[in-house]
Amino acid sequence: YIQASPLDPSDAAKGTIVTVMDITERKKAETAFRDSEAQMRRILDASIDMIRQVDKDLKITWANKVALANLDLPPEHIIGRTCHEVYTDRDAPCKGCPTIMTIETDRIERAVIYKAKAGRLKESGLWDVYCVPLRNKYGDIDSYIQVSRNITEDRKAEDQIRSLSQQLMQAQERER
């Protein structure tokens, strides 16, 4: 990095001050940071789960591609709004919200919640939702990660397997 400035701005003939700094290490650190951040985004965007970061007021500060794809909205339309406002057009958190429980307990909380297709939520059904508190370098919780997965089809398959198992047991009993 080289910077040159005149000794006297009104008279360039008086000379110039030249400052030379080696910023190679800083540039390497900046590049490594950008690469690390890009890798983190790729990993989170590769998830099949909806992942959102929310602040203490439940306002979304970041969302992965799956969370955005379920809305058909660009990130700037959800950042700063609550998840219940964005996904279900509600004024209050969903009943049994794990984020509310996490705020109360300071622990990871999990719940299975039924969400009807409402607002911009494309899929209705059962959602496995958990919330993880994030701590800053001082150990204080400063935000939360919400992870959601629609498990409706999984539950239907489990119910069908249970039903078939019962039918098989009944058939075996009749055969005896």
Secondary structure, DSSP 4 states (H G I P E B T S, - for coil): -EEEEESSTT-GGG-EEEEE---HHHHHHHHHHHHHHHHHHHHHHT-SSEEEEE-TT-BEEEE-HHHHHTTT--GGGTTTSBHHHHHH--SSPPTT-HHHHHHHHSS-EEEEEEE-S-TT----EEEEEEEEEEE-TTS-EEEEEEEEEE-HHHHHHHHHHHHHHHHHHHHHHHH-
